[in-house]
């Protein structure tokens, strides 16, 4: 409306039209806010569902990893008697899944190979990596403090893996650990000439 002299009715119509447009705009804004809120709620629901699925998947993968570790232990346990006897280490007992805690230090050993004066703590992994070697060395360093019943034993260590790179095996050997690895359908012990295990 571009009249030079608008009448009162013209102004009133203009106010009414402006009021209608404002109400329509507010309704549209409210509708968009509600739609946005609905979408946010739907997105939040999807995020929560995705989070639940990720947690379930992580649990399932953890269970599979544990089962693979158990499988490796079951493969290694019967072999350690033969393998360490070949190294002139008599084996009187093999104990699986040793767990102990003393003075706030916890210790877990997958397999404990024992005779009257020597024991070998074996860490079993489906895929052996350097971090496993380092963690096992740290455990072995605490062994006699956590299990003082073995304080007079010569403590040695070994790592076993179904899958492992040669450089990881060499890493373990360089740190004085025996290395057990899969060779076809059997487990073999890698002991290069002159290998001397670290003794705690």
ZABA-119850 format. One record per residue: x, y, z of N, C-alpha, C in turn; residue in three letters. Coordinates in Angstrom, 2 decimals. Each point is the difference from the previous one (the first is absolute). Layout:
! residues N
+---------+---------+---------+---------+----------+---------+---------+---------+---------+-----+
|  n.east | n.north |    n.up | ca.east | ca.north |   ca.up |  c.east | c.north |    c.up | res |
+---------+---------+---------+---------+----------+---------+---------+---------+---------+-----+
|       X |       Y |       Z |       X |        Y |       Z |       X |       Y |       Z | Ala |
...
+---------+---------+---------+---------+----------+---------+---------+---------+---------+-----+
//
This chain:
! residues 200
+---------+---------+---------+---------+----------+---------+---------+---------+---------+-----+
|  n.east | n.north |    n.up | ca.east | ca.north |   ca.up |  c.east | c.north |    c.up | res |
+---------+---------+---------+---------+----------+---------+---------+---------+---------+-----+
|    0.85 |   -1.17 |    0.00 |   -0.85 |     1.17 |    0.00 |    0.90 |    1.24 |    0.00 | Unk |
|   -0.09 |    0.72 |   -1.06 |    0.88 |     1.17 |   -0.15 |   -0.80 |    1.28 |   -0.18 | Unk |
|   -1.21 |    0.01 |    0.56 |   -0.81 |     1.22 |   -0.13 |    0.68 |    1.15 |    0.76 | Unk |
|   -0.16 |    1.21 |   -0.57 |    0.59 |     1.17 |    0.64 |   -0.74 |    0.36 |    1.28 | Unk |
|   -1.29 |   -0.18 |    0.01 |   -0.81 |     0.32 |    1.17 |   -0.83 |   -1.23 |    0.36 | Unk |
|    0.61 |   -0.94 |    0.72 |   -0.78 |    -1.20 |    0.34 |   -1.09 |    0.34 |    1.00 | Unk |
|   -1.11 |   -0.69 |   -0.14 |   -1.11 |     0.20 |    0.91 |    0.20 |   -0.88 |    1.22 | Unk |
|   -0.86 |    0.25 |    0.99 |    0.05 |    -0.82 |    1.21 |   -0.27 |   -1.47 |   -0.32 | Unk |
|   -0.90 |   -0.23 |   -0.93 |   -0.29 |    -1.38 |   -0.42 |    1.22 |   -0.63 |   -0.66 | Unk |
|    0.71 |    0.81 |   -0.81 |    1.21 |    -0.54 |   -0.64 |    1.04 |   -0.40 |    1.05 | Unk |
|    0.20 |    0.85 |    1.00 |    0.96 |    -0.30 |    1.06 |   -0.45 |   -1.23 |    0.77 | Unk |
|   -1.31 |   -0.05 |    0.28 |   -0.53 |    -1.15 |    0.74 |    0.22 |   -1.31 |   -0.78 | Unk |
|   -0.29 |    0.03 |   -1.31 |    0.22 |    -1.17 |   -0.85 |    1.49 |   -0.39 |    0.00 | Unk |
|    0.86 |    1.01 |   -0.03 |    1.45 |    -0.25 |    0.01 |    0.41 |   -0.69 |    1.31 | Unk |
|   -0.53 |    0.53 |    1.13 |    0.28 |    -0.65 |    1.30 |   -0.51 |   -1.44 |    0.02 | Unk |
|   -1.23 |   -0.20 |   -0.51 |   -0.57 |    -1.36 |   -0.01 |    0.84 |   -0.94 |   -0.88 | Unk |
|    0.44 |    0.48 |   -1.14 |    0.81 |    -0.82 |   -0.91 |    1.35 |   -0.31 |    0.64 | Unk |
|    0.58 |    1.01 |    0.66 |    1.28 |    -0.21 |    0.69 |   -0.17 |   -1.00 |    1.13 | Unk |
|   -1.10 |    0.14 |    0.75 |   -0.28 |    -0.93 |    1.09 |   -0.17 |   -1.42 |   -0.54 | Unk |
|   -0.74 |   -0.14 |   -1.11 |   -0.19 |    -1.33 |   -0.61 |    1.34 |   -0.60 |   -0.43 | Unk |
|    0.83 |    0.84 |   -0.63 |    1.31 |    -0.49 |   -0.46 |    0.89 |   -0.41 |    1.18 | Unk |
|   -0.06 |    0.81 |    1.07 |    0.80 |    -0.34 |    1.19 |   -0.48 |   -1.32 |    0.60 | Unk |
|   -1.33 |   -0.16 |    0.10 |   -0.55 |    -1.25 |    0.56 |    0.38 |   -1.19 |   -0.88 | Unk |
|   -0.11 |    0.15 |   -1.31 |    0.38 |    -1.09 |   -0.91 |    1.48 |   -0.33 |    0.13 | Unk |
|    0.79 |    1.08 |    0.09 |    1.45 |    -0.21 |    0.14 |    0.30 |   -0.69 |    1.32 | Unk |
|   -0.68 |    0.41 |    1.08 |    0.22 |    -0.63 |    1.31 |   -0.42 |   -1.47 |   -0.04 | Unk |
|   -1.14 |   -0.25 |   -0.65 |   -0.46 |    -1.39 |   -0.12 |    1.01 |   -0.84 |   -0.81 | Unk |
|    0.50 |    0.58 |   -1.07 |    0.99 |    -0.72 |   -0.83 |    1.29 |   -0.23 |    0.78 | Unk |
|    0.41 |    1.05 |    0.74 |    1.21 |    -0.15 |    0.83 |   -0.22 |   -1.08 |    1.06 | Unk |
|   -1.18 |    0.04 |    0.65 |   -0.32 |    -1.01 |    1.01 |   -0.01 |   -1.40 |   -0.62 | Unk |
|   -0.58 |   -0.12 |   -1.21 |   -0.04 |    -1.28 |   -0.68 |    1.43 |   -0.48 |   -0.30 | Unk |
|    0.85 |    0.93 |   -0.45 |    1.39 |    -0.37 |   -0.31 |    0.76 |   -0.39 |    1.27 | Unk |
|   -0.25 |    0.76 |    1.10 |    0.63 |    -0.37 |    1.27 |   -0.42 |   -1.40 |    0.44 | Unk |
|   -1.30 |   -0.26 |   -0.11 |   -0.50 |    -1.33 |    0.39 |    0.61 |   -1.09 |   -0.88 | Unk |
|    0.08 |    0.28 |   -1.28 |    0.60 |    -0.98 |   -0.92 |    1.48 |   -0.20 |    0.31 | Unk |
|    0.69 |    1.12 |    0.28 |    1.42 |    -0.10 |    0.37 |    0.16 |   -0.78 |    1.29 | Unk |
|   -0.87 |    0.28 |    0.99 |    0.06 |    -0.71 |    1.27 |   -0.26 |   -1.50 |   -0.23 | Unk |
|   -0.98 |   -0.31 |   -0.86 |   -0.28 |    -1.41 |   -0.30 |    1.21 |   -0.66 |   -0.64 | Unk |
|    0.66 |    0.73 |   -0.90 |    1.19 |    -0.55 |   -0.66 |    1.14 |   -0.19 |    1.00 | Unk |
|    0.16 |    0.98 |    0.91 |    1.03 |    -0.14 |    1.04 |   -0.27 |   -1.22 |    0.86 | Unk |
|   -1.28 |   -0.17 |    0.39 |   -0.35 |    -1.16 |    0.82 |    0.26 |   -1.30 |   -0.75 | Unk |
|   -0.34 |   -0.01 |   -1.28 |    0.25 |    -1.19 |   -0.82 |    1.49 |   -0.26 |   -0.14 | Unk |
|    0.78 |    1.08 |   -0.20 |    1.45 |    -0.14 |   -0.09 |    0.57 |   -0.51 |    1.31 | Unk |
|   -0.50 |    0.54 |    1.12 |    0.46 |    -0.46 |    1.32 |   -0.32 |   -1.47 |    0.19 | Unk |
|   -1.21 |   -0.41 |   -0.40 |   -0.38 |    -1.41 |    0.11 |    0.94 |   -0.88 |   -0.84 | Unk |
|    0.31 |    0.46 |   -1.21 |    0.90 |    -0.76 |   -0.87 |    1.40 |   -0.06 |    0.58 | Unk |
|    0.46 |    1.12 |    0.59 |    1.33 |     0.01 |    0.63 |    0.03 |   -0.98 |    1.16 | Unk |
|   -1.05 |    0.00 |    0.82 |   -0.06 |    -0.94 |    1.13 |   -0.01 |   -1.45 |   -0.49 | Unk |
|   -0.75 |   -0.25 |   -1.06 |   -0.04 |    -1.36 |   -0.56 |    1.36 |   -0.39 |   -0.58 | Unk |
|    0.64 |    0.95 |   -0.69 |    1.34 |    -0.27 |   -0.54 |    0.98 |   -0.26 |    1.13 | Unk |
|   -0.07 |    0.78 |    1.07 |    0.86 |    -0.19 |    1.16 |   -0.22 |   -1.39 |    0.59 | Unk |
|   -1.28 |   -0.41 |    0.13 |   -0.31 |    -1.32 |    0.54 |    0.58 |   -1.09 |   -0.90 | Unk |
|   -0.14 |    0.16 |   -1.31 |    0.53 |    -1.00 |   -0.94 |    1.52 |   -0.06 |    0.05 | Unk |
|    0.65 |    1.17 |    0.13 |    1.47 |     0.03 |    0.09 |    0.45 |   -0.72 |    1.27 | Unk |
|   -0.68 |    0.26 |    1.13 |    0.37 |    -0.67 |    1.25 |   -0.20 |   -1.51 |   -0.11 | Unk |
|   -1.10 |   -0.41 |   -0.65 |   -0.25 |    -1.43 |   -0.18 |    1.06 |   -0.62 |   -0.90 | Unk |
|    0.36 |    0.72 |   -1.07 |    1.04 |    -0.50 |   -0.90 |    1.33 |   -0.11 |    0.72 | Unk |
|    0.34 |    1.01 |    0.81 |    1.26 |    -0.04 |    0.76 |    0.01 |   -1.19 |    0.95 | Unk |
|   -1.14 |   -0.25 |    0.65 |   -0.09 |    -1.15 |    0.91 |    0.17 |   -1.30 |   -0.78 | Unk |
|   -0.69 |   -0.09 |   -1.16 |    0.12 |    -1.21 |   -0.81 |    1.43 |   -0.22 |   -0.48 | Unk |
|    0.65 |    1.10 |   -0.43 |    1.39 |    -0.13 |   -0.45 |    0.91 |   -0.39 |    1.16 | Unk |
|   -0.26 |    0.57 |    1.17 |    0.77 |    -0.38 |    1.18 |   -0.17 |   -1.47 |    0.32 | Unk |
|   -1.25 |   -0.48 |   -0.09 |   -0.26 |    -1.42 |    0.24 |    0.74 |   -0.87 |   -1.00 | Unk |
|   -0.01 |    0.44 |   -1.27 |    0.73 |    -0.76 |   -1.03 |    1.49 |    0.01 |    0.30 | Unk |
|    0.52 |    1.18 |    0.38 |    1.43 |     0.09 |    0.35 |    0.34 |   -0.91 |    1.16 | Unk |
|   -0.87 |   -0.03 |    1.02 |    0.24 |    -0.90 |    1.14 |   -0.03 |   -1.45 |   -0.44 | Unk |
|   -0.94 |   -0.33 |   -0.87 |   -0.10 |    -1.38 |   -0.49 |    1.24 |   -0.37 |   -0.81 | Unk |
|    0.49 |    0.96 |   -0.81 |    1.22 |    -0.28 |   -0.76 |    1.18 |   -0.21 |    0.94 | Unk |
|    0.07 |    0.83 |    1.06 |    1.07 |    -0.17 |    0.98 |   -0.09 |   -1.35 |    0.68 | Unk |
|   -1.22 |   -0.42 |    0.35 |   -0.18 |    -1.33 |    0.60 |    0.42 |   -1.09 |   -0.97 | Unk |
|   -0.34 |    0.19 |   -1.29 |    0.38 |    -0.97 |   -1.02 |    1.52 |   -0.13 |   -0.07 | Unk |
|    0.69 |    1.14 |    0.03 |    1.47 |    -0.02 |   -0.04 |    0.53 |   -0.72 |    1.24 | Unk |
|   -0.56 |    0.31 |    1.17 |    0.44 |    -0.68 |    1.23 |   -0.17 |   -1.51 |   -0.13 | Unk |
|   -1.13 |   -0.44 |   -0.55 |   -0.25 |    -1.44 |   -0.15 |    0.94 |   -0.64 |   -1.02 | Unk |
|    0.45 |    0.79 |   -0.97 |    0.98 |    -0.52 |   -0.96 |    1.39 |   -0.09 |    0.65 | Unk |
|    0.33 |    1.01 |    0.79 |    1.35 |     0.10 |    0.56 |    0.20 |   -0.94 |    1.18 | Unk |
|   -1.01 |   -0.11 |    0.86 |    0.16 |    -0.77 |    1.24 |    0.56 |   -1.41 |   -0.22 | Unk |
|   -0.53 |   -0.79 |   -0.92 |    0.56 |    -1.34 |   -0.17 |    1.42 |    0.02 |   -0.59 | Unk |
|    0.32 |    1.05 |   -0.74 |    1.31 |     0.06 |   -0.67 |    1.12 |    0.40 |    0.94 | Unk |
|   -0.32 |    0.78 |    1.06 |    1.08 |     0.53 |    0.83 |    0.80 |   -1.10 |    0.70 | Unk |
|   -0.66 |   -1.09 |    0.36 |    0.72 |    -1.09 |    0.67 |    1.10 |   -0.53 |   -0.93 | Unk |
|   -0.37 |   -0.31 |   -1.22 |    0.97 |    -0.52 |   -0.98 |    1.07 |    1.05 |   -0.31 | Unk |
|   -0.42 |    1.23 |   -0.26 |    0.93 |     1.04 |   -0.43 |    1.03 |    0.34 |    1.07 | Unk |
|   -0.43 |    0.12 |    1.24 |    0.96 |     0.36 |    1.04 |    0.84 |   -1.19 |    0.45 | Unk |
|   -0.54 |   -1.19 |   -0.11 |    0.84 |    -1.17 |    0.26 |    1.12 |   -0.09 |   -1.04 | Unk |
|   -0.31 |    0.39 |   -1.24 |    1.04 |     0.04 |   -1.03 |    1.09 |    1.02 |    0.34 | Unk |
|   -0.34 |    1.00 |    0.86 |    0.96 |     0.99 |    0.45 |    0.65 |   -0.42 |    1.33 | Unk |
|   -0.20 |   -1.26 |    0.36 |    0.53 |    -0.57 |    1.26 |   -0.62 |    0.65 |    1.23 | Unk |
|   -1.25 |    0.45 |   -0.14 |   -0.75 |     0.51 |    1.14 |   -1.12 |   -1.00 |    0.28 | Unk |
|    0.13 |   -0.73 |    1.09 |   -1.02 |    -0.97 |    0.37 |   -1.29 |    0.74 |    0.36 | Unk |
|   -1.13 |   -0.55 |   -0.40 |   -1.30 |     0.62 |    0.29 |   -0.79 |   -0.94 |    0.89 | Unk |
|   -0.33 |    0.47 |    1.20 |   -0.80 |    -0.80 |    0.93 |   -1.48 |    0.35 |   -0.06 | Unk |
|   -0.30 |    1.25 |   -0.34 |   -1.40 |     0.43 |   -0.04 |   -0.14 |    1.20 |   -0.92 | Unk |
|   -1.19 |    0.10 |   -0.60 |   -0.37 |     1.16 |   -0.80 |   -1.33 |    0.51 |    0.55 | Unk |
|    0.02 |    1.25 |    0.50 |   -1.20 |     0.59 |    0.59 |   -0.52 |    1.11 |   -0.92 | Unk |
|   -1.25 |   -0.10 |   -0.42 |   -0.57 |     1.07 |   -0.83 |   -0.60 |    1.12 |    0.85 | Unk |
|   -0.05 |    1.17 |   -0.57 |   -0.73 |     1.14 |    0.56 |    0.31 |    0.28 |    1.47 | Unk |
|    1.25 |    0.33 |    0.25 |    0.42 |     0.36 |    1.36 |   -0.34 |    1.47 |    0.24 | Unk |
|   -0.72 |    0.26 |    1.09 |   -0.33 |     1.37 |    0.38 |    0.33 |    0.17 |    1.46 | Unk |
|    0.71 |    1.07 |    0.30 |    0.38 |     0.26 |    1.39 |    0.09 |    1.51 |    0.22 | Unk |
|   -0.15 |    0.39 |    1.28 |    0.12 |     1.42 |    0.34 |    0.58 |    0.08 |    1.40 | Unk |
|    0.99 |    0.89 |    0.17 |    0.63 |     0.20 |    1.30 |    0.50 |    1.43 |    0.07 | Unk |
|   -0.30 |    0.67 |    1.11 |    0.44 |     1.38 |    0.21 |   -0.36 |    0.92 |   -1.17 | Unk |
|   -1.19 |   -0.18 |   -0.54 |   -0.48 |     0.86 |   -1.08 |    0.53 |   -0.31 |   -1.37 | Unk |
|    0.84 |   -1.04 |   -0.13 |    0.53 |    -0.38 |   -1.31 |   -0.72 |   -1.26 |   -0.46 | Unk |
|   -0.67 |    0.09 |   -1.16 |   -0.72 |    -1.15 |   -0.56 |    0.86 |   -0.66 |   -1.06 | Unk |
|   -0.19 |   -1.30 |   -0.13 |    0.83 |    -0.78 |   -0.93 |   -0.89 |   -1.03 |   -0.69 | Unk |
|    0.10 |   -0.08 |   -1.32 |   -0.70 |    -1.03 |   -0.75 |    1.00 |   -0.67 |   -0.94 | Unk |
|    0.07 |   -1.31 |    0.06 |    0.88 |    -0.78 |   -0.87 |   -0.87 |   -1.04 |   -0.69 | Unk |
|    0.10 |   -0.08 |   -1.33 |   -0.85 |    -0.94 |   -0.74 |    0.36 |   -1.45 |    0.31 | Unk |
|    1.29 |   -0.32 |   -0.03 |    0.46 |    -1.36 |    0.32 |    1.22 |    0.10 |    0.90 | Unk |
|    0.03 |   -0.81 |    1.03 |    1.15 |    -0.06 |    0.88 |    0.58 |   -1.41 |   -0.09 | Unk |
|    1.22 |   -0.08 |   -0.52 |    0.70 |    -1.27 |   -0.18 |    0.98 |   -0.13 |    1.16 | Unk |
|   -0.13 |   -1.08 |    0.81 |    0.72 |    -0.06 |    1.27 |    0.71 |   -1.34 |    0.19 | Unk |
|    1.20 |    0.06 |    0.60 |    0.61 |    -1.18 |    0.60 |    0.48 |    0.41 |    1.39 | Unk |
|    0.86 |   -0.79 |    0.63 |    0.38 |     0.29 |    1.38 |    0.82 |    1.28 |    0.17 | Unk |
|    0.68 |    0.46 |   -1.05 |    0.85 |     1.16 |    0.17 |   -0.12 |    1.05 |   -1.09 | Unk |
|   -0.78 |   -0.30 |   -1.04 |   -0.12 |     0.90 |   -1.14 |   -1.48 |    0.19 |   -0.32 | Unk |
|   -0.34 |    1.20 |   -0.38 |   -1.35 |     0.21 |   -0.56 |    0.10 |    0.94 |   -1.18 | Unk |
|   -0.91 |   -0.21 |   -0.93 |   -0.06 |     0.84 |   -1.21 |   -1.43 |    0.52 |   -0.11 | Unk |
|   -0.14 |    1.31 |    0.02 |   -1.31 |     0.62 |   -0.20 |   -0.18 |    0.25 |   -1.49 | Unk |
|   -1.09 |   -0.54 |   -0.54 |   -0.26 |     0.09 |   -1.44 |   -1.19 |    0.91 |   -0.26 | Unk |
|    0.19 |    0.99 |   -0.84 |   -1.07 |     0.89 |   -0.45 |   -0.46 |   -0.48 |   -1.37 | Unk |
|   -1.31 |   -0.29 |   -0.16 |   -0.55 |    -0.54 |   -1.24 |   -0.89 |    1.04 |   -0.68 | Unk |
|    0.27 |    0.26 |   -1.26 |   -0.80 |     0.96 |   -0.75 |   -0.31 |   -0.57 |   -1.38 | Unk |
|   -1.18 |    0.38 |   -0.53 |   -0.30 |    -0.41 |   -1.37 |    0.92 |    0.74 |   -0.98 | Unk |
|    0.20 |    1.31 |    0.27 |    0.96 |     0.78 |   -0.80 |    0.95 |    0.70 |    0.96 | Unk |
|    1.25 |   -0.39 |   -0.05 |    1.00 |     0.53 |    0.91 |    0.58 |    1.30 |   -0.55 | Unk |
|    0.05 |    1.03 |    0.87 |    0.59 |     1.29 |   -0.37 |    0.99 |    0.41 |    1.10 | Unk |
|    0.82 |    0.99 |   -0.29 |    1.04 |     0.42 |    0.95 |   -0.57 |    0.44 |    1.34 | Unk |
|   -1.18 |    0.62 |    0.00 |   -0.61 |     0.45 |    1.25 |   -0.28 |   -1.19 |    0.92 | Unk |
|   -0.36 |   -1.16 |   -0.57 |   -0.22 |    -1.20 |    0.81 |    1.31 |   -0.45 |    0.65 | Unk |
|    1.08 |    0.08 |   -0.75 |    1.32 |    -0.38 |    0.52 |    0.36 |    0.91 |    1.18 | Unk |
|   -0.16 |    1.31 |   -0.19 |    0.34 |     0.95 |    1.07 |   -0.84 |   -0.23 |    1.25 | Unk |
|   -1.30 |   -0.22 |   -0.19 |   -0.89 |    -0.23 |    1.15 |    0.38 |   -1.28 |    0.73 | Unk |
|    0.38 |   -1.03 |   -0.75 |    0.37 |    -1.27 |    0.63 |    1.31 |    0.14 |    0.79 | Unk |
|    0.95 |    0.73 |   -0.54 |    1.24 |     0.25 |    0.73 |   -0.27 |    0.72 |    1.32 | Unk |
|   -0.91 |    0.96 |   -0.04 |   -0.33 |     0.72 |    1.23 |   -0.64 |   -0.95 |    1.02 | Unk |
|   -0.92 |   -0.86 |   -0.47 |   -0.62 |    -0.98 |    0.90 |    1.05 |   -0.90 |    0.64 | Unk |
|    0.91 |   -0.50 |   -0.82 |    1.02 |    -0.91 |    0.51 |    0.89 |    0.68 |    1.04 | Unk |
|    0.22 |    1.29 |   -0.17 |    0.79 |     0.76 |    0.97 |   -0.67 |    0.07 |    1.37 | Unk |
|   -1.34 |   -0.11 |    0.04 |   -0.75 |     0.04 |    1.26 |   -0.29 |   -1.39 |    0.55 | Unk |
|    0.34 |   -1.03 |   -0.77 |   -0.48 |    -1.36 |    0.30 |    0.32 |   -0.46 |    1.42 | Unk |
|    1.25 |    0.09 |    0.41 |    0.40 |    -0.53 |    1.32 |   -0.59 |    0.80 |    1.15 | Unk |
|   -0.24 |    1.30 |   -0.23 |   -0.63 |     0.80 |    1.06 |   -1.47 |   -0.37 |    0.17 | Unk |
|   -0.67 |   -0.29 |   -1.11 |   -1.42 |    -0.33 |    0.06 |   -0.21 |   -1.46 |    0.42 | Unk |
|    0.88 |   -0.88 |   -0.43 |   -0.09 |    -1.42 |    0.34 |    1.28 |   -0.46 |    0.70 | Unk |
|    0.20 |    0.42 |    1.24 |    1.25 |    -0.32 |    0.70 |    0.21 |   -1.50 |    0.23 | Unk |
|   -1.02 |   -0.81 |   -0.20 |    0.17 |    -1.45 |    0.11 |    1.06 |   -0.50 |   -0.99 | Unk |
|    0.20 |    0.78 |   -1.08 |    0.99 |    -0.36 |   -1.02 |    1.29 |    0.81 |    0.13 | Unk |
|    0.25 |    0.59 |    1.16 |    1.15 |     0.90 |    0.15 |    1.34 |   -0.68 |   -0.25 | Unk |
|    0.07 |   -1.32 |    0.19 |    1.27 |    -0.71 |   -0.22 |    0.10 |   -0.61 |   -1.39 | Unk |
|   -1.02 |    0.17 |   -0.82 |    0.03 |    -0.53 |   -1.37 |    0.75 |    0.95 |   -0.93 | Unk |
|    0.56 |   -0.56 |   -1.02 |    0.53 |     0.81 |   -1.10 |   -1.20 |    0.30 |   -0.91 | Unk |
|   -0.35 |    1.27 |   -0.13 |   -1.18 |     0.40 |   -0.79 |    0.45 |    0.45 |   -1.38 | Unk |
|   -0.63 |   -0.59 |   -1.01 |    0.27 |     0.38 |   -1.39 |   -1.34 |    0.28 |   -0.68 | Unk |
|    0.07 |    0.52 |   -1.20 |   -1.23 |     0.35 |   -0.71 |   -0.01 |   -0.50 |   -1.43 | Unk |
|   -1.21 |   -0.13 |   -0.51 |   -0.19 |    -0.38 |   -1.40 |   -1.25 |    0.70 |   -0.51 | Unk |
|   -0.02 |    0.24 |   -1.30 |   -1.19 |     0.54 |   -0.66 |   -0.38 |   -0.95 |   -1.13 | Unk |
|   -1.31 |   -0.12 |   -0.23 |   -0.50 |    -0.88 |   -1.05 |   -1.03 |    0.75 |   -0.82 | Unk |
|    0.06 |   -0.18 |   -1.30 |   -0.98 |     0.63 |   -0.88 |   -0.24 |   -0.84 |   -1.23 | Unk |
|   -1.27 |   -0.09 |   -0.38 |   -0.33 |    -0.69 |   -1.25 |    0.47 |    0.87 |   -1.17 | Unk |
|   -0.20 |    1.30 |    0.15 |    0.44 |     0.94 |   -1.03 |    0.99 |    0.95 |    0.65 | Unk |
|    1.08 |    0.24 |   -0.67 |    0.99 |     0.95 |    0.52 |    1.09 |    0.22 |   -1.04 | Unk |
|    0.41 |    1.24 |   -0.11 |    1.05 |     0.31 |   -0.97 |    1.35 |   -0.45 |    0.53 | Unk |
|    0.90 |   -0.30 |   -0.92 |    1.35 |    -0.41 |    0.40 |    0.67 |    1.07 |    0.87 | Unk |
|   -0.26 |    1.27 |   -0.31 |    0.66 |     1.06 |    0.78 |   -0.51 |    0.00 |    1.44 | Unk |
|   -1.26 |   -0.40 |    0.23 |   -0.53 |    -0.08 |    1.36 |    0.64 |   -1.18 |    0.73 | Unk |
|    0.14 |   -1.12 |   -0.70 |    0.67 |    -1.16 |    0.60 |    1.44 |    0.36 |    0.36 | Unk |
|    0.68 |    0.71 |   -0.88 |    1.38 |     0.41 |    0.29 |    0.05 |    0.97 |    1.17 | Unk |
|   -0.99 |    0.88 |    0.07 |   -0.10 |     0.96 |    1.11 |   -0.08 |   -0.75 |    1.32 | Unk |
|   -0.82 |   -1.06 |    0.04 |   -0.15 |    -0.79 |    1.23 |    1.29 |   -0.76 |    0.31 | Unk |
|    0.61 |   -0.60 |   -1.01 |    1.25 |    -0.73 |    0.20 |    1.10 |    0.92 |    0.52 | Unk |
|    0.08 |    1.21 |   -0.57 |    1.01 |     0.97 |    0.43 |   -0.16 |    0.39 |    1.46 | Unk |
|   -1.21 |   -0.14 |    0.51 |   -0.27 |     0.34 |    1.39 |    0.00 |   -1.22 |    0.92 | Unk |
|    0.48 |   -1.12 |   -0.55 |    0.20 |    -1.20 |    0.81 |   -1.21 |   -0.86 |    0.23 | Unk |
|   -1.02 |    0.14 |   -0.84 |   -1.18 |    -0.85 |    0.12 |    0.05 |   -1.12 |   -1.03 | Unk |
|   -0.43 |   -1.18 |    0.41 |   -0.22 |    -1.07 |   -0.96 |   -1.17 |    0.40 |   -0.90 | Unk |
|    0.04 |   -0.45 |   -1.25 |   -1.08 |     0.31 |   -0.94 |   -0.57 |   -1.31 |   -0.53 | Unk |
|   -1.29 |   -0.19 |    0.23 |   -0.70 |    -1.17 |   -0.54 |   -0.87 |    0.48 |   -1.14 | Unk |
|    0.07 |   -0.68 |   -1.12 |   -0.77 |     0.44 |   -1.16 |   -0.57 |   -1.20 |   -0.74 | Unk |
|   -1.07 |    0.27 |   -0.73 |   -0.64 |    -1.07 |   -0.75 |    0.82 |   -0.31 |   -1.24 | Unk |
|    0.14 |   -1.30 |   -0.25 |    0.71 |    -0.47 |   -1.19 |   -0.85 |   -1.12 |   -0.58 | Unk |
|   -0.84 |    0.37 |   -0.96 |   -0.93 |    -0.99 |   -0.54 |   -1.03 |   -0.36 |    1.06 | Unk |
|   -0.05 |   -1.29 |    0.35 |   -0.98 |    -0.45 |    0.98 |    0.60 |   -0.13 |    1.40 | Unk |
|    1.24 |    0.39 |    0.17 |    0.60 |    -0.14 |    1.32 |    0.62 |    1.31 |    0.46 | Unk |
|    0.35 |    0.02 |    1.28 |    0.66 |     1.16 |    0.61 |    1.49 |   -0.31 |    0.11 | Unk |
|    0.82 |    0.96 |   -0.42 |    1.45 |    -0.15 |    0.08 |    0.57 |    1.07 |    0.92 | Unk |
|    1.19 |   -0.26 |    0.48 |    0.71 |     0.95 |    0.86 |    1.16 |    0.58 |   -0.80 | Unk |
|    0.04 |    1.31 |   -0.08 |    1.12 |     0.66 |   -0.70 |    1.11 |    0.26 |    1.02 | Unk |
|    1.11 |   -0.64 |   -0.20 |    1.17 |     0.27 |    0.84 |    1.22 |    0.05 |   -0.91 | Unk |
|    0.40 |    1.18 |   -0.39 |    1.17 |     0.12 |   -0.87 |    1.25 |   -0.44 |    0.75 | Unk |
|    1.06 |   -0.36 |   -0.72 |    1.24 |    -0.40 |    0.65 |    0.48 |    1.08 |    0.97 | Unk |
|    0.38 |   -0.44 |    1.19 |    0.51 |     0.92 |    1.00 |   -1.06 |    0.72 |    0.80 | Unk |
|   -1.27 |   -0.32 |   -0.21 |   -1.08 |     0.67 |    0.72 |    0.11 |   -0.30 |    1.50 | Unk |
|   -0.05 |    1.04 |    0.79 |    0.03 |    -0.12 |    1.45 |   -1.25 |    0.71 |    0.57 | Unk |
|   -0.91 |   -0.74 |    0.61 |   -1.19 |     0.67 |    0.55 |    0.37 |    0.87 |    1.20 | Unk |
|   -0.74 |    1.08 |    0.16 |    0.15 |     0.83 |    1.19 |   -0.60 |   -0.77 |    1.17 | Unk |
|    0.69 |    0.05 |    1.13 |   -0.48 |    -0.68 |    1.20 |   -0.21 |    1.03 |    1.10 | Unk |
|   -1.17 |   -0.06 |    0.61 |   -0.32 |     0.87 |    1.13 |    0.19 |   -0.76 |    1.30 | Unk |
+---------+---------+---------+---------+----------+---------+---------+---------+---------+-----+
//
